[in-house]
Amino acid sequence: MEKDLIKELLKSDSKSDSNKKILDSFEKVDSFRTIFTLVNMLEDKEVGIKAALILGKVKSEKVFFPLMDVFTKGRPAARKNAAWVLGELGDKRAVPALVEVLKNKYLDINLLQNVAQALGKIKSEVSIVPLIKVLKNKEIRWSVAQALGEFKSKVVLRALIAHLDYQDTGIRIGVVWALSALKSEEAIISLVKALDDPNEEVVKGASWALRQFSSERALNNLVEEFVKATPKVRENLIHIFSKFGSGNTIQRLQELSSNVSEEIRSDLKEAIRAIKER
């Protein structure tokens, strides 16, 4: 019966309603033979992805070890698909092997991207620092940043902020991307400081990340930082205010203009003008 379902699923339209029903029916599959068949299909160019979709639905404990065997010893296509399934299973026992693969920058990019995504789904704190370290790899930087954003935890937030001063430029770029994905307003002050980074890509990333915060509370935090900032940072903040500033932002900027230097007062006026002209 399960073998017939597999054949039907592999032949069906992956976006159809019937396909979804068949996928859901595999949740309770516990046959080692069926699981082994599916795991072996992971290296098939035509049906490997569909086999991965099925395995991602299977809740049986019998999936883990055959899957890990393919992930550590299989061919590239099979390993890539196995990594995706491991993320769906969410089993933390897979983390050490996933982290070890992630460190090897010479492996297939698609495999490394799937490994990063899997670690983001599993959310083990053990993988946080290894993920941050591979942000230097520009080929998978966005996938890693998104994975870190999946954690939604203060542990990740603190670890990312701690690396904003890291010597490696690639890591700093990746950190601001990850902070954007994390979407925590607690990162605002650190992102404002990153606007003063000597690397233009870090500055662009920090500016883009700050644009994700458009609440009044976030804008008030940016206003408070404005008067403390360097000219370079103020210039970037003016651009952000021009996109998201509100009437309340204008009022707060006006309130700050009386006890600052002429240079800062001039920039405050420029920020107000940018908001009004939006």
DRENLO-512574 format. One record per residue: residue in three letters; y negated, z negated, x negated of N, C-alpha, C in turn. Coordinates in steps of 0.2 Angstrom, whole numbers, plus 2048, in hexadecimal, padded with zeros to 3 digits. Example, Ala and Ser with C-alpha at 12.3 -4.5 7.8 and 13.67 -1.06 7.14 Angstrom:
<guvexs>
<guvex 'Ala' <81C 7D9 7BE> <816 7D9 7C2> <810 7D9 7BE>> <guvex 'Ser' <80B 7DD 7C0> <805 7DC 7BC> <800 7D9 7C0>> 
</guvexs>
This chain:
<guvexs>
<guvex 'Met' <806 800 7FC> <800 800 800> <7FA 800 7FC>> <guvex 'Glu' <7F9 7FC 7F7> <7F4 7FB 7F2> <7F3 801 7EE>> <guvex 'Lys' <7F9 804 7EC> <7F8 80B 7E8> <7F5 810 7EC>> <guvex 'Asp' <7F7 810 7F3> <7F4 815 7F7> <7EC 814 7F8>> <guvex 'Leu' <7EA 80E 7F8> <7E3 80C 7F9> <7DF 80F 7F3>> <guvex 'Ile' <7E2 80E 7ED> <7DF 810 7E7> <7DE 817 7E7>> <guvex 'Lys' <7E3 81B 7E9> <7E3 822 7E9> <7DD 824 7EE>> <guvex 'Glu' <7DD 821 7F4> <7D8 823 7F9> <7D1 821 7F6>> <guvex 'Leu' <7D0 81C 7F3> <7CA 81A 7F0> <7C7 81F 7EB>> <guvex 'Leu' <7CC 820 7E6> <7CA 825 7E1> <7C8 82C 7E3>> <guvex 'Lys' <7CB 82E 7E9> <7C9 834 7EC> <7C3 834 7F0>> <guvex 'Ser' <7C1 82E 7F3> <7BC 82E 7F8> <7B5 82E 7F5>> <guvex 'Asp' <7B0 82F 7F9> <7A9 82F 7F7> <7A7 828 7F6>> <guvex 'Ser' <7A4 827 7F0> <7A3 820 7EE> <79D 81D 7F2>> <guvex 'Lys' <799 821 7F5> <794 81E 7F9> <796 81D 801>> <guvex 'Ser' <79C 81F 803> <79D 81F 80A> <79F 818 80C>> <guvex 'Asp' <79F 817 813> <7A0 811 816> <7A8 80F 815>> <guvex 'Ser' <7AC 814 816> <7B3 813 815> <7B5 811 80E>> <guvex 'Asn' <7B1 814 809> <7B2 812 802> <7B1 80A 801>> <guvex 'Lys' <7AB 808 804> <7A9 801 804> <7AF 7FC 807>> <guvex 'Lys' <7B1 7FE 80C> <7B7 7FA 810> <7BD 7FA 80C>> <guvex 'Ile' <7BF 7FF 808> <7C5 7FF 804> <7C3 7FB 7FE>> <guvex 'Leu' <7BD 7FB 7FB> <7BB 7F7 7F5> <7BC 7EF 7F7>> <guvex 'Asp' <7B9 7EE 7FD> <7BA 7E7 800> <7C1 7E4 801>> <guvex 'Ser' <7C5 7E9 802> <7CC 7E7 804> <7D0 7E5 7FD>> <guvex 'Phe' <7CD 7E6 7F7> <7D0 7E4 7F1> <7CF 7DD 7EF>> <guvex 'Glu' <7CB 7DA 7F3> <7C9 7D3 7F1> <7CF 7CE 7F0>> <guvex 'Lys' <7D4 7CF 7F4> <7DA 7CB 7F4> <7E0 7CE 7F0>> <guvex 'Val' <7DF 7D3 7ED> <7E4 7D6 7E9> <7E7 7D2 7E4>> <guvex 'Asp' <7ED 7D1 7E3> <7F0 7CC 7DE> <7F6 7CF 7DB>> <guvex 'Ser' <7F7 7D5 7DC> <7FD 7D9 7D9> <7FB 7DA 7D2>> <guvex 'Phe' <7FF 7D8 7CD> <7FE 7D9 7C6> <7FF 7E1 7C5>> <guvex 'Arg' <803 7E4 7C8> <804 7EB 7C7> <7FE 7EF 7C9>> <guvex 'Thr' <7FB 7ED 7CF> <7F5 7F1 7D1> <7EF 7F0 7CC>> <guvex 'Ile' <7EF 7E9 7CA> <7E9 7E8 7C6> <7EA 7EB 7BF>> <guvex 'Phe' <7F0 7EB 7BC> <7F2 7EF 7B6> <7F0 7F6 7B7>> <guvex 'Thr' <7F2 7F9 7BC> <7F1 800 7BD> <7E9 802 7BD>> <guvex 'Leu' <7E5 7FE 7C1> <7DE 7FE 7C1> <7DB 7FE 7BA>> <guvex 'Val' <7DD 7F9 7B6> <7DA 7F7 7B0> <7DC 7FD 7AB>> <guvex 'Asn' <7E2 800 7AC> <7E3 806 7A8> <7DF 80C 7A9>> <guvex 'Met' <7DD 80C 7B0> <7D9 812 7B2> <7D1 812 7AF>> <guvex 'Leu' <7CF 80C 7AC> <7C9 80B 7AA> <7C7 810 7A5>> <guvex 'Glu' <7CB 813 7A1> <7CA 818 79C> <7CA 81F 79E>> <guvex 'Asp' <7CB 820 7A5> <7CC 827 7A8> <7C4 829 7A9>> <guvex 'Lys' <7C2 82F 7A6> <7BC 831 7A7> <7BA 833 7AF>> <guvex 'Glu' <7BF 835 7B2> <7BE 837 7B9> <7BE 831 7BE>> <guvex 'Val' <7C2 82C 7BD> <7C3 826 7C2> <7C1 820 7BF>> <guvex 'Gly' <7C0 81F 7B9> <7BF 819 7B5> <7B9 814 7B9>> <guvex 'Ile' <7B4 818 7BB> <7AE 814 7BE> <7B1 811 7C5>> <guvex 'Lys' <7B4 815 7C8> <7B7 813 7CF> <7BC 80D 7CE>> <guvex 'Ala' <7C0 80E 7C9> <7C5 808 7C8> <7C1 802 7C6>> <guvex 'Ala' <7BC 803 7C2> <7B8 7FD 7C1> <7B5 7FA 7C7>> <guvex 'Leu' <7B2 7FE 7CC> <7B0 7FB 7D2> <7B5 7F7 7D6>> <guvex 'Ile' <7BB 7FA 7D6> <7C1 7F6 7D9> <7C2 7F0 7D6>> <guvex 'Leu' <7C3 7F0 7CF> <7C4 7E9 7CB> <7BE 7E4 7CC>> <guvex 'Gly' <7B8 7E7 7CD> <7B3 7E2 7CE> <7B3 7DE 7D5>> <guvex 'Lys' <7B7 7E1 7D9> <7B8 7DD 7E0> <7BE 7D9 7E0>> <guvex 'Val' <7C3 7DA 7DB> <7C9 7D6 7DB> <7C8 7CF 7D9>> <guvex 'Lys' <7CA 7CA 7DC> <7C8 7C3 7DB> <7CE 7BF 7D7>> <guvex 'Ser' <7D4 7C3 7D6> <7DA 7C0 7D3> <7D9 7BE 7CC>> <guvex 'Glu' <7DB 7B8 7CA> <7DB 7B6 7C3> <7DF 7BB 7BE>> <guvex 'Lys' <7E3 7BF 7C1> <7E7 7C3 7BD> <7E3 7C9 7BA>> <guvex 'Val' <7DD 7CA 7BC> <7D9 7CF 7BA> <7D7 7CE 7B3>> <guvex 'Phe' <7D5 7C8 7B1> <7D1 7C6 7AB> <7D4 7C8 7A5>> <guvex 'Phe' <7DA 7C6 7A4> <7DE 7C7 79D> <7DF 7CF 79C>> <guvex 'Pro' <7E2 7D3 7A1> <7E2 7DA 79F> <7DC 7DD 79E>> <guvex 'Leu' <7D7 7DB 7A2> <7D0 7DE 7A1> <7CD 7DC 79A>> <guvex 'Met' <7CE 7D6 798> <7CC 7D4 791> <7CF 7D8 78B>> <guvex 'Asp' <7D6 7D9 78D> <7D9 7DD 788> <7D6 7E4 787>> <guvex 'Val' <7D5 7E7 78D> <7D2 7EE 78C> <7CB 7EE 789>> <guvex 'Phe' <7C7 7E8 78B> <7C0 7E8 788> <7C0 7E7 781>> <guvex 'Thr' <7C5 7E3 77E> <7C5 7E2 777> <7C9 7E7 773>> <guvex 'Lys' <7CD 7EB 776> <7D1 7F0 772> <7D1 7F7 775>> <guvex 'Gly' <7CE 7F8 77B> <7CF 7FE 77E> <7CA 804 77B>> <guvex 'Arg' <7CA 80A 77E> <7C6 80F 77B> <7BF 80E 77E>> <guvex 'Pro' <7BA 811 77B> <7B3 810 77D> <7B2 810 785>> <guvex 'Ala' <7B4 815 788> <7B3 816 78F> <7B6 810 793>> <guvex 'Ala' <7BC 80E 791> <7BF 809 795> <7BC 802 793>> <guvex 'Arg' <7B9 801 78D> <7B6 7FB 78B> <7AF 7FA 78F>> <guvex 'Lys' <7AC 800 790> <7A5 800 794> <7A7 7FE 79B>> <guvex 'Asn' <7AC 801 79E> <7AD 7FF 7A5> <7B0 7F8 7A6>> <guvex 'Ala' <7B4 7F6 7A1> <7B6 7EF 7A1> <7B0 7EA 7A0>> <guvex 'Ala' <7AB 7EC 79C> <7A6 7E7 79C> <7A2 7E6 7A2>> <guvex 'Trp' <7A1 7EC 7A6> <79E 7EB 7AC> <7A2 7E7 7B1>> <guvex 'Val' <7A9 7E8 7B1> <7AD 7E3 7B6> <7AC 7DC 7B4>> <guvex 'Leu' <7AC 7DB 7AD> <7AC 7D4 7AB> <7A5 7D0 7AE>> <guvex 'Gly' <7A0 7D4 7AE> <79A 7D2 7B1> <79B 7D0 7B8>> <guvex 'Glu' <79E 7D4 7BC> <7A0 7D3 7C3> <7A4 7CD 7C4>> <guvex 'Leu' <7A9 7CC 7C0> <7AD 7C6 7C0> <7AA 7C0 7BF>> <guvex 'Gly' <7A5 7C0 7BA> <7A1 7BA 7B8> <7A5 7B5 7B5>> <guvex 'Asp' <7AA 7B6 7B2> <7AE 7B1 7AE> <7AB 7B0 7A7>> <guvex 'Lys' <7A9 7A9 7A6> <7A6 7A8 7A0> <7AB 7A8 79A>> <guvex 'Arg' <7B1 7A8 79B> <7B6 7A9 795> <7B5 7B0 792>> <guvex 'Ala' <7B2 7B4 795> <7B0 7BB 792> <7AA 7BB 78D>> <guvex 'Val' <7A6 7B6 78E> <7A0 7B6 78A> <7A1 7B7 782>> <guvex 'Pro' <7A5 7B3 77F> <7A5 7B4 778> <7A7 7BB 776>> <guvex 'Ala' <7AC 7BE 779> <7AD 7C5 777> <7A8 7CA 779>> <guvex 'Leu' <7A4 7C9 77F> <79E 7CD 780> <799 7CC 77B>> <guvex 'Val' <797 7C6 779> <792 7C5 774> <794 7C8 76E>> <guvex 'Glu' <79A 7C8 76C> <79C 7CB 765> <79B 7D2 765>> <guvex 'Val' <79D 7D6 76B> <79C 7DD 76B> <794 7DE 76B>> <guvex 'Leu' <790 7DA 76F> <789 7DC 76F> <786 7DC 769>> <guvex 'Lys' <788 7D8 764> <785 7D8 75D> <786 7DE 759>> <guvex 'Asn' <78B 7E2 75B> <78D 7E8 757> <788 7EE 75A>> <guvex 'Lys' <783 7EF 756> <77E 7F5 759> <781 7FC 758>> <guvex 'Tyr' <786 7FC 754> <789 803 753> <78E 805 758>> <guvex 'Leu' <78F 801 75D> <794 803 763> <790 807 768>> <guvex 'Asp' <794 80A 76C> <791 80F 772> <78B 80B 775>> <guvex 'Ile' <786 80F 776> <780 80C 77A> <782 809 781>> <guvex 'Asn' <786 80E 785> <787 80C 78B> <78C 806 78C>> <guvex 'Leu' <790 805 787> <794 7FF 786> <790 7F9 785>> <guvex 'Leu' <78B 7F9 781> <787 7F4 77F> <782 7F2 785>> <guvex 'Gln' <780 7F7 789> <77C 7F6 78F> <780 7F2 794>> <guvex 'Asn' <786 7F4 795> <78A 7F1 79A> <78C 7EA 798>> <guvex 'Val' <78D 7E9 791> <78E 7E2 78F> <788 7DD 790>> <guvex 'Ala' <782 7E0 78F> <77C 7DC 790> <77C 7DA 798>> <guvex 'Gln' <77D 7DF 79C> <77D 7DE 7A3> <782 7D9 7A5>> <guvex 'Ala' <788 7D9 7A2> <78D 7D5 7A4> <78B 7CD 7A2>> <guvex 'Leu' <788 7CD 79C> <786 7C6 79A> <780 7C3 79F>> <guvex 'Gly' <77C 7C8 7A1> <777 7C6 7A6> <77A 7C3 7AD>> <guvex 'Lys' <77F 7C6 7AF> <783 7C4 7B5> <786 7BE 7B4>> <guvex 'Ile' <789 7BD 7AE> <78D 7B7 7AD> <789 7B1 7AC>> <guvex 'Lys' <783 7B2 7A9> <77E 7AC 7A8> <781 7A6 7A4>> <guvex 'Ser' <784 7A7 79F> <786 7A2 79B> <780 7A0 795>> <guvex 'Glu' <77E 79A 795> <779 798 790> <77B 79A 789>> <guvex 'Val' <781 79B 787> <784 79C 781> <781 7A3 77F>> <guvex 'Ser' <780 7A8 784> <77E 7AE 782> <777 7B0 781>> <guvex 'Ile' <773 7AA 783> <76B 7AB 783> <769 7AE 77C>> <guvex 'Val' <76A 7AA 777> <767 7AB 770> <76A 7B2 76E>> <guvex 'Pro' <771 7B3 76E> <773 7BA 76C> <770 7C0 770>> <guvex 'Leu' <76E 7BF 776> <76B 7C4 77A> <764 7C5 777>> <guvex 'Ile' <760 7C0 776> <75A 7C0 773> <75A 7C4 76C>> <guvex 'Lys' <75E 7C2 768> <75F 7C5 762> <760 7CD 762>> <guvex 'Val' <763 7CF 767> <765 7D6 767> <75F 7DA 76A>> <guvex 'Leu' <75A 7D7 76C> <754 7DA 76F> <751 7DF 76A>> <guvex 'Lys' <752 7DE 764> <750 7E2 75E> <753 7E9 75F>> <guvex 'Asn' <758 7EA 762> <75B 7F0 763> <758 7F4 769>> <guvex 'Lys' <754 7F9 767> <750 7FC 76C> <754 800 771>> <guvex 'Glu' <75A 802 76F> <75E 806 773> <761 803 77A>> <guvex 'Ile' <761 7FC 779> <764 7F8 77F> <75F 7F3 781>> <guvex 'Arg' <759 7F3 77E> <754 7EE 77F> <753 7EC 786>> <guvex 'Trp' <752 7F1 78A> <750 7F0 791> <756 7ED 795>> <guvex 'Ser' <75C 7EF 794> <762 7EC 797> <763 7E5 795>> <guvex 'Val' <761 7E3 78F> <762 7DC 78D> <75C 7D8 790>> <guvex 'Ala' <756 7DB 790> <751 7D7 793> <752 7D6 79B>> <guvex 'Gln' <755 7DB 79E> <757 7DA 7A5> <75C 7D5 7A6>> <guvex 'Ala' <761 7D5 7A1> <766 7D0 7A1> <764 7C9 7A0>> <guvex 'Leu' <75F 7C8 79C> <75C 7C1 79B> <758 7BF 7A1>> <guvex 'Gly' <755 7C4 7A4> <751 7C3 7AB> <756 7C0 7B0>> <guvex 'Glu' <75C 7C2 7B0> <761 7C0 7B5> <762 7B8 7B5>> <guvex 'Phe' <761 7B5 7AF> <763 7AE 7AF> <75E 7AA 7B3>> <guvex 'Lys' <758 7AC 7B4> <753 7A8 7B8> <753 7A0 7B7>> <guvex 'Ser' <753 79F 7B0> <754 798 7AE> <74E 796 7A9>> <guvex 'Lys' <74D 78F 7A9> <748 78D 7A4> <74A 78D 79D>> <guvex 'Val' <751 78D 79C> <754 78D 796> <752 794 793>> <guvex 'Val' <753 799 797> <752 7A0 794> <74A 7A1 793>> <guvex 'Leu' <746 79E 798> <73F 79E 797> <73D 79B 790>> <guvex 'Arg' <73F 795 78F> <73D 792 789> <73F 796 782>> <guvex 'Ala' <745 798 783> <748 79C 77D> <744 7A2 77C>> <guvex 'Leu' <742 7A6 781> <73E 7AC 780> <737 7AA 77D>> <guvex 'Ile' <734 7A5 780> <72D 7A4 77E> <72E 7A2 776>> <guvex 'Ala' <733 79E 774> <734 79C 76D> <734 7A2 769>> <guvex 'His' <736 7A8 76B> <737 7AE 767> <731 7B3 768>> <guvex 'Leu' <72C 7B1 76B> <726 7B5 76B> <722 7B5 765>> <guvex 'Asp' <724 7B0 760> <721 7B1 75A> <726 7B3 754>> <guvex 'Tyr' <72B 7B6 757> <730 7B8 752> <72E 7BE 74E>> <guvex 'Gln' <730 7BE 747> <72E 7C3 743> <72F 7CA 745>> <guvex 'Asp' <735 7CB 747> <738 7D1 749> <734 7D4 74F>> <guvex 'Thr' <730 7DA 74E> <72C 7DC 754> <731 7DE 75A>> <guvex 'Gly' <736 7E1 758> <73B 7E3 75E> <73D 7DE 762>> <guvex 'Ile' <73E 7D8 75F> <740 7D2 764> <73A 7D0 768>> <guvex 'Arg' <734 7D0 765> <72E 7CE 769> <72D 7D3 76F>> <guvex 'Ile' <72E 7D9 76D> <72D 7DE 773> <732 7DD 778>> <guvex 'Gly' <738 7DC 776> <73D 7DA 77B> <73C 7D4 77F>> <guvex 'Val' <739 7CF 77C> <738 7C8 77F> <733 7C9 784>> <guvex 'Val' <72D 7CD 783> <729 7CE 789> <72C 7D2 78F>> <guvex 'Trp' <730 7D6 78D> <734 7DA 792> <738 7D5 796>> <guvex 'Ala' <73B 7D1 793> <740 7CC 796> <73C 7C7 79A>> <guvex 'Leu' <736 7C5 798> <732 7C0 79C> <72F 7C4 7A2>> <guvex 'Ser' <72E 7CA 7A2> <72C 7CE 7A8> <732 7CE 7AD>> <guvex 'Ala' <738 7CF 7AA> <73E 7CF 7AF> <73F 7C8 7B1>> <guvex 'Leu' <73E 7C3 7AE> <73F 7BC 7B0> <73A 7BA 7B5>> <guvex 'Lys' <734 7BD 7B5> <72F 7BB 7BA> <72E 7B4 7BC>> <guvex 'Ser' <72D 7B0 7B6> <72B 7A9 7B7> <724 7A8 7B5>> <guvex 'Glu' <720 7A5 7BA> <719 7A4 7B9> <717 79F 7B3>> <guvex 'Glu' <71D 79C 7B1> <71C 797 7AB> <71B 79B 7A5>> <guvex 'Ala' <71C 7A2 7A5> <71C 7A6 79F> <715 7A8 79E>> <guvex 'Ile' <711 7A7 7A3> <70A 7AB 7A3> <706 7A9 79C>> <guvex 'Ile' <705 7A3 79A> <701 7A1 795> <704 7A4 78E>> <guvex 'Ser' <70B 7A4 78D> <70E 7A7 788> <70D 7AF 787>> <guvex 'Leu' <70D 7B2 78D> <70C 7B9 78E> <705 7BB 78C>> <guvex 'Val' <700 7B7 78E> <6F9 7B8 78D> <6F8 7B8 785>> <guvex 'Lys' <6FB 7B3 782> <6FB 7B2 77A> <6FE 7B9 777>> <guvex 'Ala' <703 7BB 77A> <706 7C1 778> <702 7C7 778>> <guvex 'Leu' <6FC 7C7 77C> <6F8 7CD 77C> <6F4 7CD 776>> <guvex 'Asp' <6F4 7C8 772> <6F1 7C8 76B> <6F5 7CA 765>> <guvex 'Asp' <6FB 7CC 767> <700 7CE 762> <6FE 7D4 75E>> <guvex 'Pro' <6FF 7D5 758> <6FD 7DA 754> <701 7E1 755>> <guvex 'Asn' <706 7E0 759> <70A 7E6 75B> <708 7E9 762>> <guvex 'Glu' <706 7EF 762> <704 7F2 769> <709 7F2 76E>> <guvex 'Glu' <70F 7F3 76C> <715 7F3 771> <716 7EC 774>> <guvex 'Val' <715 7E7 770> <715 7E0 773> <710 7DF 778>> <guvex 'Val' <70A 7E1 776> <704 7E0 77A> <705 7E4 781>> <guvex 'Lys' <707 7EA 781> <708 7EE 787> <70E 7EA 78B>> <guvex 'Gly' <713 7E8 788> <718 7E5 78C> <716 7DE 78F>> <guvex 'Ala' <712 7DA 78B> <70F 7D4 78E> <70A 7D6 794>> <guvex 'Ser' <706 7DB 793> <701 7DD 798> <705 7DF 79E>> <guvex 'Trp' <70A 7E3 79D> <70F 7E5 7A3> <712 7DF 7A6>> <guvex 'Ala' <714 7DA 7A2> <718 7D4 7A5> <713 7D0 7A9>> <guvex 'Leu' <70D 7D0 7A7> <708 7CC 7AB> <706 7CF 7B1>> <guvex 'Arg' <707 7D5 7B2> <705 7D9 7B8> <70A 7D7 7BD>> <guvex 'Gln' <710 7D4 7BB> <715 7D2 7C0> <713 7CC 7C4>> <guvex 'Phe' <70E 7C9 7C2> <70C 7C2 7C5> <705 7C4 7C9>> <guvex 'Ser' <705 7C4 7CF> <6FF 7C6 7D3> <6FD 7C0 7D8>> <guvex 'Ser' <701 7BA 7D7> <6FF 7B5 7DC> <6F8 7B2 7DA>> <guvex 'Glu' <6F5 7AE 7DE> <6EF 7AB 7DD> <6EF 7A6 7D7>> <guvex 'Arg' <6F5 7A3 7D8> <6F6 79E 7D2> <6F7 7A1 7CB>> <guvex 'Ala' <6FA 7A6 7CB> <6FB 7AA 7C5> <6F4 7AD 7C2>> <guvex 'Leu' <6F0 7AF 7C7> <6EA 7B2 7C5> <6E5 7AD 7C3>> <guvex 'Asn' <6E5 7A7 7C6> <6E1 7A1 7C4> <6E3 79F 7BD>> <guvex 'Asn' <6EA 79F 7BB> <6EC 79E 7B4> <6E9 7A3 7AF>> <guvex 'Leu' <6E9 7A9 7B1> <6E6 7AE 7AD> <6DE 7AD 7AC>> <guvex 'Val' <6DB 7AB 7B1> <6D4 7AA 7B1> <6D3 7A4 7AC>> <guvex 'Glu' <6D7 79F 7AC> <6D6 799 7A8> <6D7 79B 7A0>> <guvex 'Glu' <6DC 7A0 79F> <6DD 7A2 799> <6D8 7A7 796>> <guvex 'Phe' <6D4 7AA 79B> <6CF 7AF 799> <6CA 7AC 794>> <guvex 'Val' <6C7 7A7 796> <6C2 7A4 792> <6C4 7A1 78B>> <guvex 'Lys' <6CA 7A0 78A> <6CD 79E 784> <6CF 7A3 77F>> <guvex 'Ala' <6D0 7A9 782> <6D3 7AF 77F> <6CF 7B2 77A>> <guvex 'Thr' <6D2 7B6 775> <6CE 7BB 770> <6CC 7C1 774>> <guvex 'Pro' <6C7 7C4 771> <6C4 7CA 774> <6CA 7CF 776>> <guvex 'Lys' <6CF 7D0 772> <6D4 7D5 773> <6D8 7D3 77A>> <guvex 'Val' <6D9 7CC 77A> <6DD 7CA 780> <6D9 7CA 786>> <guvex 'Arg' <6D2 7C9 786> <6CE 7C9 78C> <6CE 7D1 78E>> <guvex 'Glu' <6CE 7D5 78A> <6CE 7DC 78C> <6D4 7DE 790>> <guvex 'Asn' <6DA 7DC 78E> <6E0 7DD 792> <6E0 7D9 798>> <guvex 'Leu' <6DD 7D3 798> <6DD 7CF 79F> <6D8 7D3 7A4>> <guvex 'Ile' <6D3 7D6 7A1> <6CE 7D9 7A6> <6D2 7DF 7A9>> <guvex 'His' <6D6 7E2 7A5> <6DA 7E8 7A8> <6DF 7E5 7AE>> <guvex 'Ile' <6E2 7DF 7AC> <6E6 7DC 7B1> <6E2 7DA 7B8>> <guvex 'Phe' <6DD 7D7 7B7> <6D8 7D5 7BC> <6D6 7DB 7C0>> <guvex 'Ser' <6D5 7E1 7BD> <6D3 7E7 7C1> <6D8 7E9 7C5>> <guvex 'Lys' <6DF 7E7 7C4> <6E4 7E9 7C8> <6E6 7E4 7CE>> <guvex 'Phe' <6E5 7DE 7CC> <6E8 7D9 7D1> <6E3 7D3 7D3>> <guvex 'Gly' <6DD 7D4 7D0> <6D8 7CE 7D1> <6D6 7CE 7D8>> <guvex 'Ser' <6D4 7C8 7DB> <6D2 7C8 7E2> <6CB 7C4 7E2>> <guvex 'Gly' <6C9 7C3 7E8> <6C2 7C0 7E9> <6C2 7B9 7E6>> <guvex 'Asn' <6C8 7B6 7E7> <6C9 7AF 7E4> <6C8 7AF 7DC>> <guvex 'Thr' <6CB 7B5 7D9> <6CB 7B6 7D2> <6C3 7B7 7D0>> <guvex 'Ile' <6C0 7BB 7D4> <6B8 7BC 7D2> <6B5 7B5 7D2>> <guvex 'Gln' <6B6 7B1 7D7> <6B3 7AA 7D8> <6B4 7A6 7D2>> <guvex 'Arg' <6BB 7A6 7D0> <6BD 7A2 7CA> <6B9 7A4 7C4>> <guvex 'Leu' <6B9 7AB 7C3> <6B6 7AE 7BD> <6AE 7AC 7BD>> <guvex 'Gln' <6AB 7AC 7C3> <6A4 7AA 7C3> <6A3 7A3 7C1>> <guvex 'Glu' <6A7 79F 7C3> <6A7 797 7C2> <6A7 796 7BB>> <guvex 'Leu' <6AB 79A 7B7> <6AC 799 7B0> <6A6 79B 7AC>> <guvex 'Ser' <6A2 79F 7AE> <69D 7A3 7AA> <697 79F 7A8>> <guvex 'Ser' <696 799 7AA> <690 795 7A8> <691 792 7A2>> <guvex 'Asn' <697 790 7A0> <697 78C 79A> <69B 78F 794>> <guvex 'Val' <69A 796 794> <69E 799 78E> <699 79D 78A>> <guvex 'Ser' <69B 7A0 785> <697 7A4 780> <694 7AB 784>> <guvex 'Glu' <68F 7AE 781> <68D 7B4 784> <692 7B9 784>> <guvex 'Glu' <696 7BA 77F> <69B 7BF 77E> <6A0 7BE 784>> <guvex 'Ile' <6A2 7B8 785> <6A7 7B7 78A> <6A4 7B8 791>> <guvex 'Arg' <69E 7B6 792> <69B 7B7 798> <69A 7BE 79A>> <guvex 'Ser' <699 7C2 795> <699 7C9 796> <69F 7CC 798>> <guvex 'Asp' <6A5 7C9 795> <6AC 7CC 797> <6AD 7C9 79E>> <guvex 'Leu' <6AB 7C3 7A0> <6AC 7C1 7A7> <6A9 7C5 7AC>> <guvex 'Lys' <6A3 7C8 7AA> <69F 7CC 7AF> <6A3 7D3 7AF>> <guvex 'Glu' <6A6 7D5 7A9> <6AA 7DB 7A9> <6B0 7DB 7AE>> <guvex 'Ala' <6B3 7D5 7AD> <6B9 7D4 7B1> <6B8 7D4 7B9>> <guvex 'Ile' <6B2 7D0 7BB> <6B0 7D0 7C2> <6AE 7D7 7C4>> <guvex 'Arg' <6AB 7DB 7C0> <6A9 7E2 7C2> <6B0 7E6 7C3>> <guvex 'Ala' <6B5 7E5 7BE> <6BB 7E9 7BF> <6BE 7E8 7C5>> <guvex 'Ile' <6BE 7E1 7C7> <6C2 7DF 7CE> <6BE 7E3 7D4>> <guvex 'Lys' <6B7 7E2 7D4> <6B3 7E5 7D9> <6B4 7EC 7DA>> <guvex 'Glu' <6B5 7F0 7D4> <6B5 7F7 7D4> <6BC 7FA 7D6>> <guvex 'Arg' <6C1 7F5 7D7> <6C8 7F7 7D8> <6C9 7FB 7DE>> 
</guvexs>
